[in-house]
Each structure stands twice: as C-alpha cells, then as structure tokens.
Amino acid sequence: MTSSELHLPISPFLDNACNWYLSTHQNPYDDHAELYSRYKVWMNEQGVILRDMDEKVRTYLYFKDEQSMLLFALRWGN
C-alpha cells in the first residue's frame, strides 16, 4: 500500500475516538486550546496524520503506516 491508500472514512472511526477521548479526558477546568493540544498528541500516537484546520474538509483519516490504520479501525470501529 502507498501512503495515499492508508486511510479510513471519518465516520464512525473519528466519531467514536473523539467521543471516548472527550468523555475520559475532559474536565470543566480545561482550557480548550490545551485539551485540543493533548488530543492532537493522542491521535498522533495512534498513527493518525493530522491535517491543519484551514485545509478543506476531508472525508478520510490518513495514517502513517498500515499497522496503525488497522489498529485504529479495530479499536474505534464499533
């Protein structure tokens, strides 16, 4: 697989991952910028290639390698 083929559709994977992260890591005293910064680190640790917010909306999540993509799909697919 080439790096351009290492992608999953955003739904349900990103929805499930975001919902879990927010439910387990957010507290009422968090600064939104700090929470988002920690979230980006967490996603990067899972092999997700993060895009800047000003890029056009994407329909896929892209990954550093095939193993990261498969683990992410298994972890957040349900």
Buried (B, 14 or more C-beta within 10 A) or exposed (E): EEEEEBBBEEEEBBEBBEEEBEEEEEEEEEEEEEBEEBBEEEBEEBBBBEEEEEEEEEEBBBBBEEEBBBBBEEEBEE
